[in-house]
């Protein structure tokens, strides 16, 4: 059973990650001046999540089709699950900070943070879906079969 929605989800993950990268970089830059340098740790973590996701999506797209030896099914589910956890922790931490600041969505840094929270939640949901697909593949295959799910080899 080939699932045709995994590759489009990868594209959404990459594009939304680039959007969050820009939004969080803007917040970090706005929090820095020649006299002080402070950016919230949760925003810094969301910035890390964006960079991590770009590397993870590159691995998850290229490894199954170009480097099958590197596409072990447990490595794929590990990267999927870890990235899903990172995004959950990231957007929830920034949302908690934004709630404490009573920032809302008034444009500027407040609007960028709110948008980063929303996009982070959407990315988390896409990784929930792809993690479930990878987990179902692990469950359905024999213990000795280490290949990547067929639907993830569609590049």
N, CA, C and O atoms as a GROMACS GRO file, in nm:
protein
  620
    1UNK      N    1   0.084  -0.118   0.000
    1UNK     CA    2   0.000   0.000   0.000
    1UNK      C    3   0.089   0.124   0.000
    1UNK      O    4   0.154   0.156   0.100
    2UNK      N    5   0.090   0.192  -0.110
    2UNK     CA    6   0.171   0.313  -0.121
    2UNK      C    7   0.087   0.435  -0.081
    2UNK      O    8  -0.022   0.456  -0.133
    3UNK      N    9   0.139   0.511   0.008
    3UNK     CA   10   0.071   0.633   0.050
    3UNK      C   11   0.130   0.750  -0.027
    3UNK      O   12   0.250   0.776  -0.018
    4UNK      N   13   0.046   0.818  -0.102
    4UNK     CA   14   0.094   0.925  -0.187
    4UNK      C   15   0.105   1.059  -0.116
    4UNK      O   16   0.143   1.158  -0.178
    5UNK      N   17   0.072   1.064   0.012
    5UNK     CA   18   0.075   1.193   0.080
    5UNK      C   19   0.205   1.220   0.156
    5UNK      O   20   0.221   1.329   0.210
    6UNK      N   21   0.296   1.125   0.162
    6UNK     CA   22   0.418   1.144   0.242
    6UNK      C   23   0.510   1.248   0.177
    6UNK      O   24   0.559   1.337   0.246
    7UNK      N   25   0.534   1.237   0.048
    7UNK     CA   26   0.623   1.332  -0.019
    7UNK      C   27   0.568   1.476  -0.015
    7UNK      O   28   0.645   1.568   0.011
    8UNK      N   29   0.438   1.497  -0.041
    8UNK     CA   30   0.387   1.634  -0.024
    8UNK      C   31   0.398   1.684   0.121
    8UNK      O   32   0.422   1.803   0.144
    9UNK      N   33   0.381   1.594   0.219
    9UNK     CA   34   0.401   1.635   0.358
    9UNK      C   35   0.545   1.677   0.384
    9UNK      O   36   0.570   1.771   0.460
   10UNK      N   37   0.640   1.609   0.320
   10UNK     CA   38   0.781   1.648   0.334
   10UNK      C   39   0.802   1.789   0.280
   10UNK      O   40   0.876   1.868   0.339
   11UNK      N   41   0.738   1.821   0.168
   11UNK     CA   42   0.750   1.956   0.112
   11UNK      C   43   0.691   2.059   0.207
   11UNK      O   44   0.748   2.166   0.227
   12UNK      N   45   0.576   2.027   0.266
   12UNK     CA   46   0.513   2.118   0.363
   12UNK      C   47   0.605   2.135   0.484
   12UNK      O   48   0.622   2.246   0.532
   13UNK      N   49   0.663   2.025   0.532
   13UNK     CA   50   0.754   2.033   0.646
   13UNK      C   51   0.872   2.124   0.616
   13UNK      O   52   0.911   2.206   0.700
   14UNK      N   53   0.930   2.112   0.498
   14UNK     CA   54   1.045   2.193   0.462
   14UNK      C   55   1.007   2.340   0.447
   14UNK      O   56   1.077   2.428   0.498
   15UNK      N   57   0.898   2.368   0.376
   15UNK     CA   58   0.857   2.507   0.354
   15UNK      C   59   0.818   2.574   0.485
   15UNK      O   60   0.861   2.686   0.511
   16UNK      N   61   0.737   2.508   0.566
   16UNK     CA   62   0.698   2.566   0.695
   16UNK      C   63   0.819   2.584   0.786
   16UNK      O   64   0.825   2.679   0.863
   17UNK      N   65   0.915   2.493   0.778
   17UNK     CA   66   1.036   2.506   0.858
   17UNK      C   67   1.116   2.629   0.817
   17UNK      O   68   1.172   2.698   0.902
   18UNK      N   69   1.122   2.656   0.688
   18UNK     CA   70   1.191   2.776   0.640
   18UNK      C   71   1.118   2.902   0.687
   18UNK      O   72   1.181   3.001   0.723
   19UNK      N   73   0.986   2.897   0.688
   19UNK     CA   74   0.907   3.011   0.738
   19UNK      C   75   0.936   3.034   0.886
   19UNK      O   76   0.959   3.148   0.927
   20UNK      N   77   0.934   2.927   0.966
   20UNK     CA   78   0.962   2.941   1.109
   20UNK      C   79   1.106   2.986   1.131
   20UNK      O   80   1.134   3.064   1.223
   21UNK      N   81   1.197   2.940   1.048
   21UNK     CA   82   1.337   2.984   1.057
   21UNK      C   83   1.346   3.134   1.040
   21UNK      O   84   1.415   3.202   1.116
   22UNK      N   85   1.277   3.188   0.941
   22UNK     CA   86   1.278   3.332   0.919
   22UNK      C   87   1.213   3.409   1.032
   22UNK      O   88   1.265   3.512   1.076
   23UNK      N   89   1.099   3.359   1.080
   23UNK     CA   90   1.028   3.428   1.188
   23UNK      C   91   1.110   3.430   1.316
   23UNK      O   92   1.121   3.533   1.382
   24UNK      N   93   1.167   3.316   1.352
   24UNK     CA   94   1.244   3.311   1.477
   24UNK      C   95   1.376   3.387   1.464
   24UNK      O   96   1.423   3.446   1.561
   25UNK      N   97   1.436   3.385   1.346
   25UNK     CA   98   1.558   3.464   1.326
   25UNK      C   99   1.528   3.613   1.341
   25UNK      O  100   1.609   3.688   1.395
   26UNK      N  101   1.411   3.655   1.294
   26UNK     CA  102   1.369   3.795   1.311
   26UNK      C  103   1.353   3.830   1.459
   26UNK      O  104   1.396   3.937   1.502
   27UNK      N  105   1.293   3.740   1.536
   27UNK     CA  106   1.274   3.765   1.680
   27UNK      C  107   1.410   3.772   1.751
   27UNK      O  108   1.432   3.859   1.835
   28UNK      N  109   1.500   3.679   1.717
   28UNK     CA  110   1.633   3.679   1.779
   28UNK      C  111   1.707   3.808   1.742
   28UNK      O  112   1.771   3.868   1.828
   29UNK      N  113   1.698   3.849   1.616
   29UNK     CA  114   1.765   3.971   1.572
   29UNK      C  115   1.706   4.094   1.642
   29UNK      O  116   1.780   4.184   1.680
   30UNK      N  117   1.575   4.097   1.657
   30UNK     CA  118   1.511   4.212   1.723
   30UNK      C  119   1.544   4.217   1.872
   30UNK      O  120   1.534   4.322   1.934
   31UNK      N  121   1.583   4.102   1.928
   31UNK     CA  122   1.617   4.097   2.071
   31UNK      C  123   1.763   4.130   2.097
   31UNK      O  124   1.809   4.125   2.211
   32UNK      N  125   1.835   4.164   1.993
   32UNK     CA  126   1.979   4.188   2.004
   32UNK      C  127   2.009   4.331   1.959
   32UNK      O  128   1.956   4.379   1.859
   33UNK      N  129   2.095   4.397   2.035
   33UNK     CA  130   2.141   4.531   1.997
   33UNK      C  131   2.288   4.543   2.036
   33UNK      O  132   2.342   4.451   2.097
   34UNK      N  133   2.351   4.652   2.003
   34UNK     CA  134   2.491   4.668   2.044
   34UNK      C  135   2.511   4.672   2.195
   34UNK      O  136   2.621   4.647   2.244
   35UNK      N  137   2.405   4.705   2.271
   35UNK     CA  138   2.419   4.721   2.416
   35UNK      C  139   2.376   4.598   2.495
   35UNK      O  140   2.418   4.581   2.609
   36UNK      N  141   2.294   4.514   2.437
   36UNK     CA  142   2.251   4.393   2.508
   36UNK      C  143   2.221   4.284   2.405
   36UNK      O  144   2.194   4.311   2.288
   37UNK      N  145   2.228   4.164   2.452
   37UNK     CA  146   2.198   4.051   2.365
   37UNK      C  147   2.119   3.949   2.447
   37UNK      O  148   2.176   3.875   2.527
   38UNK      N  149   1.990   3.948   2.426
   38UNK     CA  150   1.904   3.854   2.496
   38UNK      C  151   1.793   3.812   2.402
   38UNK      O  152   1.718   3.895   2.351
   39UNK      N  153   1.785   3.685   2.382
   39UNK     CA  154   1.670   3.630   2.310
   39UNK      C  155   1.620   3.513   2.392
   39UNK      O  156   1.699   3.441   2.453
   40UNK      N  157   1.489   3.494   2.395
   40UNK     CA  158   1.434   3.388   2.479
   40UNK      C  159   1.484   3.250   2.438
   40UNK      O  160   1.496   3.219   2.319
   41UNK      N  161   1.514   3.168   2.537
   41UNK     CA  162   1.563   3.033   2.510
   41UNK      C  163   1.464   2.952   2.427
   41UNK      O  164   1.505   2.874   2.341
   42UNK      N  165   1.336   2.970   2.451
   42UNK     CA  166   1.236   2.894   2.376
   42UNK      C  167   1.236   2.934   2.229
   42UNK      O  168   1.216   2.849   2.142
   43UNK      N  169   1.258   3.060   2.201
   43UNK     CA  170   1.266   3.105   2.061
   43UNK      C  171   1.394   3.050   1.998
   43UNK      O  172   1.393   3.008   1.882
   44UNK      N  173   1.503   3.050   2.074
   44UNK     CA  174   1.627   2.991   2.022
   44UNK      C  175   1.609   2.843   1.992
   44UNK      O  176   1.661   2.793   1.892
   45UNK      N  177   1.534   2.772   2.077
   45UNK     CA  178   1.509   2.631   2.053
   45UNK      C  179   1.423   2.610   1.928
   45UNK      O  180   1.447   2.516   1.852
   46UNK      N  181   1.325   2.697   1.906
   46UNK     CA  182   1.243   2.686   1.786
   46UNK      C  183   1.328   2.713   1.661
   46UNK      O  184   1.305   2.654   1.556
   47UNK      N  185   1.424   2.803   1.674
   47UNK     CA  186   1.518   2.827   1.564
   47UNK      C  187   1.600   2.701   1.536
   47UNK      O  188   1.620   2.664   1.421
   48UNK      N  189   1.646   2.635   1.642
   48UNK     CA  190   1.716   2.507   1.627
   48UNK      C  191   1.627   2.403   1.561
   48UNK      O  192   1.673   2.329   1.474
   49UNK      N  193   1.501   2.396   1.602
   49UNK     CA  194   1.408   2.299   1.544
   49UNK      C  195   1.396   2.318   1.392
   49UNK      O  196   1.388   2.220   1.318
   50UNK      N  197   1.396   2.441   1.348
   50UNK     CA  198   1.387   2.469   1.204
   50UNK      C  199   1.507   2.416   1.130
   50UNK      O  200   1.494   2.352   1.025
   51UNK      N  201   1.626   2.442   1.182
   51UNK     CA  202   1.747   2.393   1.117
   51UNK      C  203   1.752   2.240   1.122
   51UNK      O  204   1.784   2.176   1.022
   52UNK      N  205   1.720   2.183   1.238
   52UNK     CA  206   1.717   2.037   1.252
   52UNK      C  207   1.620   1.975   1.150
   52UNK      O  208   1.652   1.874   1.088
   53UNK      N  209   1.504   2.037   1.134
   53UNK     CA  210   1.403   1.983   1.043
   53UNK      C  211   1.452   1.983   0.899
   53UNK      O  212   1.426   1.888   0.826
   54UNK      N  213   1.520   2.087   0.858
   54UNK     CA  214   1.573   2.090   0.722
   54UNK      C  215   1.671   1.975   0.700
   54UNK      O  216   1.671   1.912   0.594
   55UNK      N  217   1.755   1.948   0.799
   55UNK     CA  218   1.849   1.835   0.788
   55UNK      C  219   1.775   1.702   0.794
   55UNK      O  220   1.807   1.610   0.718
   56UNK      N  221   1.675   1.691   0.882
   56UNK     CA  222   1.599   1.567   0.895
   56UNK      C  223   1.519   1.538   0.769
   56UNK      O  224   1.515   1.423   0.724
   57UNK      N  225   1.455   1.639   0.711
   57UNK     CA  226   1.378   1.618   0.589
   57UNK      C  227   1.470   1.578   0.474
   57UNK      O  228   1.435   1.492   0.393
   58UNK      N  229   1.588   1.638   0.468
   58UNK     CA  230   1.684   1.597   0.365
   58UNK      C  231   1.719   1.449   0.381
   58UNK      O  232   1.723   1.375   0.283
   59UNK      N  233   1.744   1.406   0.503
   59UNK     CA  234   1.773   1.265   0.528
   59UNK      C  235   1.653   1.177   0.494
   59UNK      O  236   1.667   1.075   0.426
   60UNK      N  237   1.535   1.216   0.540
   60UNK     CA  238   1.416   1.133   0.521
   60UNK      C  239   1.374   1.123   0.375
   60UNK      O  240   1.310   1.025   0.337
   61UNK      N  241   1.408   1.221   0.294
   61UNK     CA  242   1.374   1.217   0.152
   61UNK      C  243   1.482   1.145   0.072
   61UNK      O  244   1.452   1.063  -0.015
   62UNK      N  245   1.607   1.176   0.100
   62UNK     CA  246   1.716   1.123   0.018
   62UNK      C  247   1.762   0.983   0.056
   62UNK      O  248   1.796   0.904  -0.031
   63UNK      N  249   1.765   0.952   0.183
   63UNK     CA  250   1.820   0.823   0.225
   63UNK      C  251   1.747   0.702   0.168
   63UNK      O  252   1.812   0.611   0.118
   64UNK      N  253   1.614   0.698   0.174
   64UNK     CA  254   1.548   0.577   0.122
   64UNK      C  255   1.571   0.552  -0.027
   64UNK      O  256   1.580   0.437  -0.070
   65UNK      N  257   1.580   0.658  -0.106
   65UNK     CA  258   1.594   0.638  -0.250
   65UNK      C  259   1.739   0.638  -0.298
   65UNK      O  260   1.773   0.561  -0.387
   66UNK      N  261   1.823   0.722  -0.239
   66UNK     CA  262   1.961   0.735  -0.287
   66UNK      C  263   2.063   0.655  -0.206
   66UNK      O  264   2.163   0.607  -0.259
   67UNK      N  265   2.037   0.640  -0.076
   67UNK     CA  266   2.130   0.573   0.014
   67UNK      C  267   2.055   0.470   0.098
   67UNK      O  268   2.038   0.490   0.218
   68UNK      N  269   2.010   0.359   0.037
   68UNK     CA  270   1.927   0.263   0.109
   68UNK      C  271   1.994   0.203   0.233
   68UNK      O  272   1.926   0.165   0.328
   69UNK      N  273   2.125   0.195   0.234
   69UNK     CA  274   2.195   0.140   0.351
   69UNK      C  275   2.178   0.232   0.473
   69UNK      O  276   2.181   0.184   0.587
   70UNK      N  277   2.159   0.362   0.450
   70UNK     CA  278   2.142   0.458   0.559
   70UNK      C  279   1.995   0.474   0.599
   70UNK      O  280   1.964   0.547   0.692
   71UNK      N  281   1.906   0.405   0.529
   71UNK     CA  282   1.762   0.421   0.554
   71UNK      C  283   1.706   0.305   0.634
   71UNK      O  284   1.604   0.246   0.597
   72UNK      N  285   1.770   0.272   0.742
   72UNK     CA  286   1.721   0.166   0.831
   72UNK      C  287   1.586   0.210   0.888
   72UNK      O  288   1.569   0.326   0.924
   73UNK      N  289   1.492   0.118   0.896
   73UNK     CA  290   1.357   0.156   0.940
   73UNK      C  291   1.354   0.212   1.081
   73UNK      O  292   1.272   0.298   1.112
   74UNK      N  293   1.444   0.165   1.168
   74UNK     CA  294   1.448   0.218   1.304
   74UNK      C  295   1.513   0.356   1.309
   74UNK      O  296   1.478   0.439   1.393
   75UNK      N  297   1.607   0.382   1.218
   75UNK     CA  298   1.665   0.516   1.209
   75UNK      C  299   1.561   0.616   1.160
   75UNK      O  300   1.553   0.728   1.210
   76UNK      N  301   1.482   0.574   1.063
   76UNK     CA  302   1.378   0.663   1.010
   76UNK      C  303   1.274   0.695   1.117
   76UNK      O  304   1.238   0.811   1.136
   77UNK      N  305   1.226   0.593   1.187
   77UNK     CA  306   1.126   0.621   1.291
   77UNK      C  307   1.188   0.702   1.405
   77UNK      O  308   1.119   0.784   1.467
   78UNK      N  309   1.316   0.681   1.433
   78UNK     CA  310   1.382   0.760   1.536
   78UNK      C  311   1.391   0.907   1.500
   78UNK      O  312   1.363   0.994   1.582
   79UNK      N  313   1.431   0.936   1.375
   79UNK     CA  314   1.439   1.075   1.330
   79UNK      C  315   1.300   1.138   1.328
   79UNK      O  316   1.283   1.253   1.369
   80UNK      N  317   1.202   1.063   1.280
   80UNK     CA  318   1.063   1.113   1.277
   80UNK      C  319   1.015   1.148   1.418
   80UNK      O  320   0.965   1.259   1.441
   81UNK      N  321   1.030   1.054   1.511
   81UNK     CA  322   0.979   1.074   1.646
   81UNK      C  323   1.054   1.186   1.719
   81UNK      O  324   0.992   1.267   1.788
   82UNK      N  325   1.185   1.190   1.703
   82UNK     CA  326   1.263   1.295   1.768
   82UNK      C  327   1.224   1.433   1.716
   82UNK      O  328   1.210   1.527   1.793
   83UNK      N  329   1.208   1.444   1.585
   83UNK     CA  330   1.169   1.572   1.527
   83UNK      C  331   1.028   1.611   1.572
   83UNK      O  332   1.002   1.728   1.600
   84UNK      N  333   0.939   1.514   1.580
   84UNK     CA  334   0.804   1.541   1.630
   84UNK      C  335   0.809   1.594   1.774
   84UNK      O  336   0.740   1.691   1.807
   85UNK      N  337   0.890   1.532   1.858
   85UNK     CA  338   0.903   1.578   1.997
   85UNK      C  339   0.965   1.717   2.005
   85UNK      O  340   0.922   1.800   2.085
   86UNK      N  341   1.067   1.741   1.922
   86UNK     CA  342   1.129   1.875   1.920
   86UNK      C  343   1.025   1.982   1.888
   86UNK      O  344   1.018   2.085   1.956
   87UNK      N  345   0.945   1.959   1.784
   87UNK     CA  346   0.847   2.060   1.745
   87UNK      C  347   0.739   2.079   1.852
   87UNK      O  348   0.695   2.192   1.876
   88UNK      N  349   0.697   1.971   1.914
   88UNK     CA  350   0.598   1.985   2.020
   88UNK      C  351   0.654   2.069   2.134
   88UNK      O  352   0.589   2.163   2.181
   89UNK      N  353   0.775   2.036   2.178
   89UNK     CA  354   0.837   2.112   2.287
   89UNK      C  355   0.860   2.257   2.246
   89UNK      O  356   0.841   2.348   2.327
   90UNK      N  357   0.900   2.279   2.122
   90UNK     CA  358   0.931   2.414   2.076
   90UNK      C  359   0.810   2.506   2.070
   90UNK      O  360   0.812   2.615   2.126
   91UNK      N  361   0.705   2.461   2.002
   91UNK     CA  362   0.592   2.554   1.988
   91UNK      C  363   0.517   2.572   2.119
   91UNK      O  364   0.461   2.679   2.144
   92UNK      N  365   0.515   2.469   2.204
   92UNK     CA  366   0.449   2.484   2.333
   92UNK      C  367   0.528   2.581   2.422
   92UNK      O  368   0.469   2.663   2.493
   93UNK      N  369   0.661   2.572   2.419
   93UNK     CA  370   0.743   2.662   2.501
   93UNK      C  371   0.728   2.808   2.457
   93UNK      O  372   0.718   2.897   2.541
   94UNK      N  373   0.727   2.831   2.328
   94UNK     CA  374   0.709   2.968   2.279
   94UNK      C  375   0.568   3.017   2.309
   94UNK      O  376   0.548   3.134   2.344
   95UNK      N  377   0.469   2.930   2.296
   95UNK     CA  378   0.332   2.969   2.328
   95UNK      C  379   0.319   3.005   2.477
   95UNK      O  380   0.250   3.101   2.511
   96UNK      N  381   0.385   2.931   2.563
   96UNK     CA  382   0.382   2.962   2.706
   96UNK      C  383   0.449   3.097   2.732
   96UNK      O  384   0.400   3.175   2.814
   97UNK      N  385   0.559   3.124   2.665
   97UNK     CA  386   0.628   3.253   2.681
   97UNK      C  387   0.540   3.366   2.630
   97UNK      O  388   0.527   3.470   2.696
   98UNK      N  389   0.480   3.347   2.515
   98UNK     CA  390   0.396   3.452   2.458
   98UNK      C  391   0.274   3.478   2.545
   98UNK      O  392   0.227   3.591   2.555
   99UNK      N  393   0.221   3.373   2.609
   99UNK     CA  394   0.109   3.391   2.701
   99UNK      C  395   0.150   3.469   2.824
   99UNK      O  396   0.074   3.552   2.873
  100UNK      N  397   0.272   3.443   2.875
  100UNK     CA  398   0.322   3.517   2.991
  100UNK      C  399   0.349   3.663   2.958
  100UNK      O  400   0.331   3.751   3.042
  101UNK      N  401   0.392   3.689   2.836
  101UNK     CA  402   0.421   3.827   2.794
  101UNK      C  403   0.296   3.904   2.759
  101UNK      O  404   0.302   4.026   2.741
  102UNK      N  405   0.182   3.836   2.748
  102UNK     CA  406   0.057   3.898   2.702
  102UNK      C  407   0.081   3.970   2.571
  102UNK      O  408   0.036   4.083   2.550
  103UNK      N  409   0.151   3.903   2.483
  103UNK     CA  410   0.196   3.965   2.359
  103UNK      C  411   0.085   3.971   2.256
  103UNK      O  412   0.065   4.074   2.192
  104UNK      N  413   0.014   3.860   2.237
  104UNK     CA  414  -0.090   3.859   2.135
  104UNK      C  415  -0.031   3.859   1.995
  104UNK      O  416   0.074   3.800   1.972
  105UNK      N  417  -0.098   3.925   1.904
  105UNK     CA  418  -0.051   3.928   1.765
  105UNK      C  419  -0.055   4.070   1.711
  105UNK      O  420  -0.119   4.096   1.609
  106UNK      N  421   0.011   4.160   1.778
  106UNK     CA  422   0.007   4.302   1.743
  106UNK      C  423   0.108   4.342   1.636
  106UNK      O  424   0.141   4.460   1.625
  107UNK      N  425   0.158   4.250   1.560
  107UNK     CA  426   0.257   4.283   1.457
  107UNK      C  427   0.396   4.288   1.516
  107UNK      O  428   0.414   4.273   1.637
  108UNK      N  429   0.494   4.307   1.432
  108UNK     CA  430   0.632   4.312   1.476
  108UNK      C  431   0.675   4.182   1.538
  108UNK      O  432   0.644   4.074   1.488
  109UNK      N  433   0.747   4.192   1.648
  109UNK     CA  434   0.798   4.073   1.717
  109UNK      C  435   0.682   3.989   1.771
  109UNK      O  436   0.688   3.866   1.765
  110UNK      N  437   0.578   4.053   1.822
  110UNK     CA  438   0.463   3.978   1.875
  110UNK      C  439   0.396   3.897   1.765
  110UNK      O  440   0.363   3.780   1.784
  111UNK      N  441   0.374   3.958   1.651
  111UNK     CA  442   0.311   3.890   1.539
  111UNK      C  443   0.399   3.779   1.485
  111UNK      O  444   0.350   3.672   1.448
  112UNK      N  445   0.530   3.803   1.479
  112UNK     CA  446   0.622   3.700   1.431
  112UNK      C  447   0.622   3.580   1.525
  112UNK      O  448   0.624   3.466   1.480
  113UNK      N  449   0.618   3.606   1.655
  113UNK     CA  450   0.614   3.496   1.751
  113UNK      C  451   0.485   3.417   1.742
  113UNK      O  452   0.486   3.294   1.750
  114UNK      N  453   0.374   3.486   1.726
  114UNK     CA  454   0.245   3.417   1.712
  114UNK      C  455   0.243   3.333   1.586
  114UNK      O  456   0.197   3.219   1.588
  115UNK      N  457   0.294   3.387   1.476
  115UNK     CA  458   0.299   3.311   1.350
  115UNK      C  459   0.392   3.190   1.365
  115UNK      O  460   0.362   3.082   1.313
  116UNK      N  461   0.504   3.207   1.434
  116UNK     CA  462   0.596   3.095   1.455
  116UNK      C  463   0.530   2.984   1.536
  116UNK      O  464   0.552   2.866   1.511
  117UNK      N  465   0.448   3.022   1.634
  117UNK     CA  466   0.376   2.924   1.715
  117UNK      C  467   0.279   2.845   1.626
  117UNK      O  468   0.273   2.722   1.634
  118UNK      N  469   0.204   2.915   1.544
  118UNK     CA  470   0.104   2.850   1.458
  118UNK      C  471   0.173   2.757   1.357
  118UNK      O  472   0.132   2.642   1.341
  119UNK      N  473   0.275   2.806   1.290
  119UNK     CA  474   0.345   2.721   1.193
  119UNK      C  475   0.414   2.604   1.262
  119UNK      O  476   0.418   2.493   1.209
  120UNK      N  477   0.467   2.628   1.382
  120UNK     CA  478   0.529   2.519   1.458
  120UNK      C  479   0.430   2.411   1.492
  120UNK      O  480   0.462   2.292   1.486
  121UNK      N  481   0.308   2.449   1.528
  121UNK     CA  482   0.204   2.351   1.559
  121UNK      C  483   0.166   2.272   1.434
  121UNK      O  484   0.144   2.151   1.442
  122UNK      N  485   0.160   2.339   1.319
  122UNK     CA  486   0.129   2.268   1.194
  122UNK      C  487   0.241   2.171   1.157
  122UNK      O  488   0.214   2.059   1.112
  123UNK      N  489   0.365   2.213   1.174
  123UNK     CA  490   0.477   2.122   1.144
  123UNK      C  491   0.471   2.002   1.237
  123UNK      O  492   0.493   1.888   1.194
  124UNK      N  493   0.441   2.026   1.365
  124UNK     CA  494   0.429   1.915   1.459
  124UNK      C  495   0.323   1.816   1.412
  124UNK      O  496   0.344   1.695   1.419
  125UNK      N  497   0.210   1.866   1.366
  125UNK     CA  498   0.103   1.777   1.317
  125UNK      C  499   0.148   1.696   1.196
  125UNK      O  500   0.112   1.579   1.183
  126UNK      N  501   0.225   1.758   1.107
  126UNK     CA  502   0.273   1.682   0.990
  126UNK      C  503   0.369   1.573   1.034
  126UNK      O  504   0.369   1.464   0.977
  127UNK      N  505   0.450   1.600   1.135
  127UNK     CA  506   0.541   1.497   1.184
  127UNK      C  507   0.467   1.389   1.264
  127UNK      O  508   0.512   1.274   1.267
  128UNK      N  509   0.356   1.424   1.327
  128UNK     CA  510   0.273   1.320   1.389
  128UNK      C  511   0.227   1.223   1.282
  128UNK      O  512   0.233   1.101   1.301
  129UNK      N  513   0.180   1.276   1.169
  129UNK     CA  514   0.130   1.191   1.061
  129UNK      C  515   0.240   1.102   1.003
  129UNK      O  516   0.219   0.982   0.984
  130UNK      N  517   0.356   1.159   0.974
  130UNK     CA  518   0.463   1.079   0.914
  130UNK      C  519   0.525   0.981   1.014
  130UNK      O  520   0.574   0.875   0.975
  131UNK      N  521   0.523   1.016   1.142
  131UNK     CA  522   0.571   0.922   1.244
  131UNK      C  523   0.477   0.803   1.254
  131UNK      O  524   0.522   0.689   1.272
  132UNK      N  525   0.349   0.827   1.244
  132UNK     CA  526   0.252   0.718   1.245
  132UNK      C  527   0.274   0.626   1.126
  132UNK      O  528   0.269   0.504   1.140
  133UNK      N  529   0.299   0.684   1.008
  133UNK     CA  530   0.326   0.602   0.888
  133UNK      C  531   0.450   0.516   0.910
  133UNK      O  532   0.450   0.398   0.878
  134UNK      N  533   0.556   0.575   0.965
  134UNK     CA  534   0.679   0.499   0.989
  134UNK      C  535   0.656   0.391   1.096
  134UNK      O  536   0.708   0.280   1.084
  135UNK      N  537   0.579   0.424   1.199
  135UNK     CA  538   0.552   0.325   1.304
  135UNK      C  539   0.468   0.209   1.250
  135UNK      O  540   0.492   0.094   1.287
  136UNK      N  541   0.374   0.237   1.165
  136UNK     CA  542   0.295   0.130   1.104
  136UNK      C  543   0.382   0.041   1.017
  136UNK      O  544   0.362  -0.081   1.013
  137UNK      N  545   0.478   0.100   0.948
  137UNK     CA  546   0.570   0.019   0.867
  137UNK      C  547   0.654  -0.073   0.955
  137UNK      O  548   0.671  -0.191   0.923
  138UNK      N  549   0.705  -0.021   1.066
  138UNK     CA  550   0.785  -0.102   1.158
  138UNK      C  551   0.699  -0.216   1.213
  138UNK      O  552   0.746  -0.329   1.226
  139UNK      N  553   0.576  -0.186   1.246
  139UNK     CA  554   0.487  -0.288   1.302
  139UNK      C  555   0.451  -0.396   1.201
  139UNK      O  556   0.438  -0.513   1.236
  140UNK      N  557   0.436  -0.357   1.074
  140UNK     CA  558   0.392  -0.451   0.971
  140UNK      C  559   0.503  -0.537   0.913
  140UNK      O  560   0.475  -0.642   0.856
  141UNK      N  561   0.627  -0.496   0.927
  141UNK     CA  562   0.737  -0.570   0.867
  141UNK      C  563   0.801  -0.663   0.970
  141UNK      O  564   0.787  -0.645   1.091
  142UNK      N  565   0.869  -0.762   0.917
  142UNK     CA  566   0.936  -0.857   1.007
  142UNK      C  567   1.055  -0.790   1.074
  142UNK      O  568   1.104  -0.686   1.029
  143UNK      N  569   1.100  -0.852   1.179
  143UNK     CA  570   1.211  -0.796   1.257
  143UNK      C  571   1.339  -0.785   1.175
  143UNK      O  572   1.418  -0.693   1.194
  144UNK      N  573   1.361  -0.879   1.083
  144UNK     CA  574   1.483  -0.877   1.002
  144UNK      C  575   1.478  -0.782   0.884
  144UNK      O  576   1.582  -0.752   0.825
  145UNK      N  577   1.359  -0.734   0.849
  145UNK     CA  578   1.344  -0.642   0.736
  145UNK      C  579   1.375  -0.502   0.786
  145UNK      O  580   1.298  -0.446   0.864
  146UNK      N  581   1.486  -0.446   0.741
  146UNK     CA  582   1.529  -0.313   0.788
  146UNK      C  583   1.507  -0.205   0.684
  146UNK      O  584   1.554  -0.092   0.702
  147UNK      N  585   1.438  -0.236   0.576
  147UNK     CA  586   1.421  -0.138   0.470
  147UNK      C  587   1.325  -0.026   0.511
  147UNK      O  588   1.243  -0.041   0.601
  148UNK      N  589   1.338   0.084   0.441
  148UNK     CA  590   1.250   0.199   0.465
  148UNK      C  591   1.112   0.168   0.408
  148UNK      O  592   1.099   0.083   0.320
  149UNK      N  593   1.010   0.237   0.459
  149UNK     CA  594   0.877   0.216   0.404
  149UNK      C  595   0.876   0.248   0.255
  149UNK      O  596   0.939   0.346   0.214
  150UNK      N  597   0.805   0.170   0.173
  150UNK     CA  598   0.804   0.194   0.030
  150UNK      C  599   0.753   0.333  -0.008
  150UNK      O  600   0.803   0.393  -0.104
  151UNK      N  601   0.655   0.385   0.064
  151UNK     CA  602   0.601   0.515   0.031
  151UNK      C  603   0.701   0.626   0.061
  151UNK      O  604   0.684   0.738   0.012
  152UNK      N  605   0.803   0.598   0.139
  152UNK     CA  606   0.904   0.700   0.168
  152UNK      C  607   1.021   0.691   0.071
  152UNK      O  608   1.119   0.764   0.086
  153UNK      N  609   1.012   0.603  -0.027
  153UNK     CA  610   1.118   0.590  -0.127
  153UNK      C  611   1.077   0.654  -0.259
  153UNK      O  612   1.134   0.622  -0.363
  154UNK      N  613   0.981   0.744  -0.257
  154UNK     CA  614   0.922   0.797  -0.378
  154UNK      C  615   0.995   0.913  -0.443
  154UNK      O  616   0.936   0.979  -0.529
  155UNK      N  617   1.118   0.940  -0.409
  155UNK     CA  618   1.187   1.052  -0.470
  155UNK      C  619   1.254   1.010  -0.596
  155UNK      O  620   1.318   1.091  -0.663
   0.00000   0.00000   0.00000
